[in-house]
């Protein structure tokens, strides 16, 4: 029977020696799904790129090793295997407890939930006038349309923390999932505390990539800045210079120690 089915071009019928494949093996993967919408002409502006990068390089949860942390920026999240053209594309999101590389070997073109099986832990949307209503959960799903952003994040993906930041008025809003609904979070010293990651998220005024403004960035749970690689290098150089100055006060040439 299986031989006849194979010759006719149909897949062989399952037998004890030929069991049906698991859904993970039969459903589309990130290689099969588009990573961008060809009808979408909007590209992220410079602010979106810089703000997302600052969030990326300062996101270092203490409760998960780096190889179990994935950060996505403007990346499709596919969430419904029955509607392969439905996806959401957050400005920034982080997943913990998942392999940094797709199947341990490749960078991701998209994030496919029925393959990954781990939802984002925190999502950040950078508010703009065109997305404000959807980002703040004001839109209502119309018949025949995909679920709204808030429906997907809160009821399907069940993302524990959701953050919205507007650079136009520097308003920072944070929400925590309670049941299937997002509730506003009272900030602690102006920061969103996420105990599960031993991190906090807040606003910082300073210069990043030669632009001085108010930025959204990650801190330790007790409010210490998590430095970018450039800030770490500058701090190390400053410490070295201070040490050299102390040696000179003792009439020791720091160059002679090398």
VOPAGU-2260 file (C-alpha; in pm, 1 decimal, decimal comma):
REM VOPAGU-2260
SITE   aa  ch    i         X         Y         Z
SITE  UNK   A    0       0,0       0,0       0,0
SITE  UNK   A    1     279,2     239,9      91,3
SITE  UNK   A    2     469,9     142,7    -224,3
SITE  UNK   A    3     166,5     218,1    -441,1
SITE  UNK   A    4     112,4     550,0    -263,1
SITE  UNK   A    5     476,2     644,9    -318,3
SITE  UNK   A    6     460,5     556,8    -689,7
SITE  UNK   A    7     147,2     765,4    -732,5
SITE  UNK   A    8     320,9    1070,9    -588,0
SITE  UNK   A    9     132,9    1070,9    -257,3
SITE  UNK   A   10     318,4    1046,0      74,6
SITE  UNK   A   11     333,2     695,2     222,5
SITE  UNK   A   12      76,3     608,0     483,3
SITE  UNK   A   13     207,8     595,0     842,4
SITE  UNK   A   14     295,6     248,6     973,0
SITE  UNK   A   15     469,9     134,5    1292,1
SITE  UNK   A   16     797,7     135,3    1097,3
SITE  UNK   A   17     713,8     466,9     931,2
SITE  UNK   A   18     548,4     688,0    1202,0
SITE  UNK   A   19     405,0    1030,1    1114,8
SITE  UNK   A   20     648,3    1320,6    1141,0
SITE  UNK   A   21     623,4    1559,6    1434,2
SITE  UNK   A   22     474,5    1906,1    1365,5
SITE  UNK   A   23     818,4    2062,9    1417,0
SITE  UNK   A   24     940,0    1862,2    1117,5
SITE  UNK   A   25     642,5    1931,0     891,4
SITE  UNK   A   26     553,0    2296,3     962,7
SITE  UNK   A   27     734,2    2586,9     790,8
SITE  UNK   A   28    1057,2    2707,5     950,9
SITE  UNK   A   29    1215,3    3051,6     941,2
SITE  UNK   A   30    1382,3    2951,7     614,5
SITE  UNK   A   31    1040,5    2902,4     453,7
SITE  UNK   A   32     873,4    3223,2     577,8
SITE  UNK   A   33     947,1    3575,0     446,3
SITE  UNK   A   34    1165,7    3788,0     671,0
SITE  UNK   A   35    1018,4    4113,5     541,9
SITE  UNK   A   36     704,7    4245,2     374,7
SITE  UNK   A   37     778,3    4351,0      13,4
SITE  UNK   A   38     487,8    4597,4      32,8
SITE  UNK   A   39     632,2    4763,4     342,6
SITE  UNK   A   40     842,3    5056,7     224,9
SITE  UNK   A   41     910,0    5207,4     567,6
SITE  UNK   A   42    1262,0    5149,5     688,9
SITE  UNK   A   43    1366,9    5213,6    1050,0
SITE  UNK   A   44    1495,3    5569,0    1095,8
SITE  UNK   A   45    1830,6    5642,6    1257,8
SITE  UNK   A   46    1676,5    5693,9    1600,4
SITE  UNK   A   47    1505,4    5353,2    1590,8
SITE  UNK   A   48    1831,4    5186,3    1491,8
SITE  UNK   A   49    2041,0    5360,8    1758,8
SITE  UNK   A   50    1787,0    5319,3    2037,5
SITE  UNK   A   51    1742,4    4951,6    1956,8
SITE  UNK   A   52    2119,6    4898,5    1949,5
SITE  UNK   A   53    2163,3    5067,6    2288,2
SITE  UNK   A   54    1899,1    4836,1    2433,2
SITE  UNK   A   55    2072,6    4537,9    2274,6
SITE  UNK   A   56    2425,0    4605,2    2401,5
SITE  UNK   A   57    2310,6    4684,1    2756,9
SITE  UNK   A   58    2073,2    4388,2    2795,4
SITE  UNK   A   59    2272,1    4148,5    3012,9
SITE  UNK   A   60    2045,3    3952,4    3245,9
SITE  UNK   A   61    2233,9    3802,7    3536,9
SITE  UNK   A   62    2004,2    3502,9    3562,5
SITE  UNK   A   63    2076,4    3363,4    3213,9
SITE  UNK   A   64    2409,6    3300,8    3036,3
SITE  UNK   A   65    2469,8    3483,2    2709,6
SITE  UNK   A   66    2423,9    3167,9    2502,1
SITE  UNK   A   67    2064,8    3145,3    2632,7
SITE  UNK   A   68    1966,8    3501,1    2542,2
SITE  UNK   A   69    1834,3    3619,4    2205,9
SITE  UNK   A   70    1758,2    3981,3    2116,3
SITE  UNK   A   71    1555,6    4073,0    1808,2
SITE  UNK   A   72    1530,6    4414,8    1644,9
SITE  UNK   A   73    1257,5    4483,9    1388,4
SITE  UNK   A   74    1225,8    4107,5    1332,9
SITE  UNK   A   75     909,9    3918,5    1233,4
SITE  UNK   A   76     753,4    3702,3    1504,3
SITE  UNK   A   77     532,5    3432,1    1348,6
SITE  UNK   A   78     278,0    3313,2    1602,2
SITE  UNK   A   79      -0,6    3121,6    1419,9
SITE  UNK   A   80      85,2    2808,8    1221,2
SITE  UNK   A   81    -261,9    2817,6    1061,8
SITE  UNK   A   82    -205,8    3170,7     926,0
SITE  UNK   A   83     146,5    3186,3     791,5
SITE  UNK   A   84     107,9    3545,1     670,3
SITE  UNK   A   85      27,7    3669,3    1022,6
SITE  UNK   A   86     316,1    3812,0    1219,6
SITE  UNK   A   87     410,8    4099,1    1449,0
SITE  UNK   A   88     733,1    4295,8    1415,5
SITE  UNK   A   89     834,1    4460,2    1747,0
SITE  UNK   A   90    1093,5    4734,8    1745,4
SITE  UNK   A   91    1288,6    4538,9    2008,6
SITE  UNK   A   92    1234,7    4217,1    2200,4
SITE  UNK   A   93    1434,2    3977,2    2414,7
SITE  UNK   A   94    1392,8    3604,8    2475,1
SITE  UNK   A   95    1562,2    3419,7    2760,0
SITE  UNK   A   96    1602,0    3046,2    2796,0
SITE  UNK   A   97    1643,5    2991,7    2420,6
SITE  UNK   A   98    1956,7    2920,4    2218,7
SITE  UNK   A   99    2133,8    3234,8    2102,7
SITE  UNK   A  100    2161,9    3086,3    1752,4
SITE  UNK   A  101    1880,8    2915,4    1562,1
SITE  UNK   A  102    1921,4    2542,2    1627,2
SITE  UNK   A  103    2263,0    2631,1    1768,8
SITE  UNK   A  104    2416,3    2714,5    1431,5
SITE  UNK   A  105    2254,3    3001,5    1241,3
SITE  UNK   A  106    2150,5    3363,9    1291,2
SITE  UNK   A  107    1777,2    3424,6    1277,0
SITE  UNK   A  108    1586,1    3575,7     984,5
SITE  UNK   A  109    1265,1    3570,2    1188,9
SITE  UNK   A  110    1131,1    3421,1    1511,7
SITE  UNK   A  111     892,3    3131,3    1448,6
SITE  UNK   A  112     701,9    3033,5    1762,4
SITE  UNK   A  113     614,4    2675,6    1664,0
SITE  UNK   A  114     986,4    2613,1    1611,2
SITE  UNK   A  115    1127,4    2812,0    1903,9
SITE  UNK   A  116     859,8    2722,6    2164,7
SITE  UNK   A  117     977,5    3007,0    2393,7
SITE  UNK   A  118     799,2    3343,9    2391,8
SITE  UNK   A  119     972,5    3680,0    2430,2
SITE  UNK   A  120    1011,0    3789,3    2791,1
SITE  UNK   A  121    1006,1    4161,6    2722,6
SITE  UNK   A  122     899,7    4369,2    2420,7
SITE  UNK   A  123     974,3    4737,5    2360,0
SITE  UNK   A  124     785,9    4947,0    2105,7
SITE  UNK   A  125     921,6    5290,6    2011,7
SITE  UNK   A  126     613,2    5503,5    1970,9
SITE  UNK   A  127     542,3    5698,7    1653,5
SITE  UNK   A  128     223,9    5884,6    1548,4
SITE  UNK   A  129     138,1    5616,2    1291,7
SITE  UNK   A  130     158,8    5329,8    1544,2
SITE  UNK   A  131      50,0    5502,9    1865,5
SITE  UNK   A  132    -302,1    5360,6    1887,6
SITE  UNK   A  133    -190,9    5004,5    1821,9
SITE  UNK   A  134     115,8    5030,3    2048,1
SITE  UNK   A  135    -102,8    5152,7    2336,1
SITE  UNK   A  136    -374,8    4891,5    2288,4
SITE  UNK   A  137    -640,5    5130,1    2157,7
SITE  UNK   A  138    -716,1    4947,5    1834,7
SITE  UNK   A  139   -1004,8    4700,9    1806,7
SITE  UNK   A  140    -976,1    4390,6    1594,6
SITE  UNK   A  141   -1195,3    4402,7    1288,2
SITE  UNK   A  142   -1372,1    4088,2    1157,5
SITE  UNK   A  143   -1146,7    3890,0     927,2
SITE  UNK   A  144    -833,1    4076,8    1034,8
SITE  UNK   A  145    -538,8    3933,9    1232,3
SITE  UNK   A  146    -534,2    3989,0    1609,2
SITE  UNK   A  147    -416,7    4328,7    1730,9
SITE  UNK   A  148     -69,2    4377,7    1869,4
SITE  UNK   A  149    -189,9    4373,5    2230,0
SITE  UNK   A  150    -395,6    4059,6    2169,7
SITE  UNK   A  151     -94,6    3878,3    2027,0
SITE  UNK   A  152     148,1    3994,2    2295,8
SITE  UNK   A  153     -83,5    3938,0    2593,2
SITE  UNK   A  154    -308,2    3646,0    2495,0
SITE  UNK   A  155    -111,2    3443,1    2239,8
SITE  UNK   A  156     256,7    3501,4    2315,7
SITE  UNK   A  157     186,1    3596,9    2678,9
SITE  UNK   A  158     487,0    3828,1    2700,6
SITE  UNK   A  159     536,4    3915,6    3071,4
SITE  UNK   A  160     665,3    4271,3    3020,5
SITE  UNK   A  161     567,6    4525,7    2756,6
SITE  UNK   A  162     722,0    4873,2    2728,5
SITE  UNK   A  163     635,8    5175,4    2515,3
SITE  UNK   A  164     863,7    5478,0    2481,8
SITE  UNK   A  165     795,1    5799,7    2291,5
SITE  UNK   A  166    1093,0    6013,8    2196,2
SITE  UNK   A  167     851,8    6296,7    2105,7
SITE  UNK   A  168     748,7    6360,4    2466,7
SITE  UNK   A  169     999,3    6128,4    2641,8
SITE  UNK   A  170     711,7    5931,7    2795,5
SITE  UNK   A  171     806,2    5587,7    2923,8
SITE  UNK   A  172     520,4    5345,1    2995,5
SITE  UNK   A  173     559,8    4992,5    3127,8
SITE  UNK   A  174     306,3    4711,3    3155,7
SITE  UNK   A  175     309,6    4372,3    3327,4
SITE  UNK   A  176      95,0    4077,6    3222,0
SITE  UNK   A  177    -169,8    3987,5    3479,5
SITE  UNK   A  178    -379,8    3695,4    3359,9
SITE  UNK   A  179    -435,5    3780,2    2995,0
SITE  UNK   A  180    -428,2    4159,1    3031,2
SITE  UNK   A  181    -155,5    4418,7    3061,6
SITE  UNK   A  182    -163,0    4633,4    3372,7
SITE  UNK   A  183      41,5    4953,7    3412,6
SITE  UNK   A  184     346,8    4914,1    3633,8
SITE  UNK   A  185     445,5    5166,2    3897,5
SITE  UNK   A  186     808,1    5254,8    3828,1
SITE  UNK   A  187    1070,4    5235,9    4102,6
SITE  UNK   A  188    1292,1    5544,9    4095,2
SITE  UNK   A  189    1177,8    5597,3    3737,9
SITE  UNK   A  190    1276,2    5245,5    3633,4
SITE  UNK   A  191    1093,2    4922,8    3553,3
SITE  UNK   A  192    1233,1    4657,1    3785,5
SITE  UNK   A  193    1239,7    4302,5    3644,1
SITE  UNK   A  194    1343,1    4080,6    3932,9
SITE  UNK   A  195    1339,7    3763,6    3722,2
SITE  UNK   A  196    1633,1    3901,1    3518,6
SITE  UNK   A  197    1796,1    4107,7    3797,2
SITE  UNK   A  198    1768,6    4407,3    3565,7
SITE  UNK   A  199    1582,3    4735,2    3545,5
SITE  UNK   A  200    1488,8    4951,7    3247,9
SITE  UNK   A  201    1482,0    5328,7    3262,2
SITE  UNK   A  202    1568,4    5662,1    3104,0
SITE  UNK   A  203    1918,9    5805,1    3087,9
SITE  UNK   A  204    2034,1    6138,5    2952,3
SITE  UNK   A  205    2370,5    6120,9    2785,6
SITE  UNK   A  206    2563,0    6088,3    2463,1
SITE  UNK   A  207    2534,7    5771,8    2259,6
SITE  UNK   A  208    2690,9    5757,1    1913,4
SITE  UNK   A  209    2759,1    6133,4    1949,2
SITE  UNK   A  210    2391,5    6215,0    2003,8
SITE  UNK   A  211    2301,8    6367,5    2339,5
SITE  UNK   A  212    1942,0    6307,1    2437,0
SITE  UNK   A  213    1720,3    6102,4    2666,4
SITE  UNK   A  214    1767,2    5732,5    2591,1
SITE  UNK   A  215    1597,5    5415,8    2712,6
SITE  UNK   A  216    1856,3    5170,2    2843,7
SITE  UNK   A  217    1915,7    4882,5    3082,6
SITE  UNK   A  218    2045,1    4914,2    3438,1
SITE  UNK   A  219    2123,7    4663,2    3709,6
SITE  UNK   A  220    1843,1    4589,4    3954,2
SITE  UNK   A  221    1987,9    4844,1    4199,1
SITE  UNK   A  222    2013,4    5116,3    3936,7
SITE  UNK   A  223    2373,6    5097,5    3817,5
SITE  UNK   A  224    2430,8    5168,2    3449,9
SITE  UNK   A  225    2517,2    4865,9    3237,4
SITE  UNK   A  226    2795,9    5003,0    3021,1
SITE  UNK   A  227    2824,9    4969,7    2646,6
SITE  UNK   A  228    3153,6    4823,7    2513,1
SITE  UNK   A  229    3275,3    5176,2    2428,1
SITE  UNK   A  230    3186,9    5301,6    2775,9
SITE  UNK   A  231    3369,9    5006,8    2931,3
SITE  UNK   A  232    3680,9    5082,2    2724,9
SITE  UNK   A  233    3668,0    5450,5    2821,8
SITE  UNK   A  234    3625,7    5360,4    3191,0
SITE  UNK   A  235    3919,7    5119,7    3173,7
SITE  UNK   A  236    4137,5    5387,5    3010,8
SITE  UNK   A  237    4039,9    5636,5    3280,9
SITE  UNK   A  238    4126,8    5389,5    3556,3
SITE  UNK   A  239    4463,2    5322,9    3393,1
SITE  UNK   A  240    4536,9    5694,5    3371,8
SITE  UNK   A  241    4446,5    5747,6    3738,1
SITE  UNK   A  242    4671,9    5457,7    3836,8
SITE  UNK   A  243    4957,5    5602,1    3631,1
SITE  UNK   A  244    4908,8    5941,6    3797,6
SITE  UNK   A  245    4933,3    5779,5    4143,0
SITE  UNK   A  246    5257,9    5608,9    4041,0
SITE  UNK   A  247    5404,8    5939,3    3924,3
SITE  UNK   A  248    5317,4    6092,5    4262,1
SITE  UNK   A  249    5538,6    5818,9    4411,4
SITE  UNK   A  250    5817,6    5903,8    4164,9
SITE  UNK   A  251    5758,0    5580,5    3976,0
SITE  UNK   A  252    5757,1    5591,4    3598,4
SITE  UNK   A  253    5453,4    5386,6    3492,0
SITE  UNK   A  254    5620,2    5314,6    3156,5
SITE  UNK   A  255    5904,3    5140,1    3334,4
SITE  UNK   A  256    5660,1    4877,9    3468,5
SITE  UNK   A  257    5579,5    4752,5    3121,9
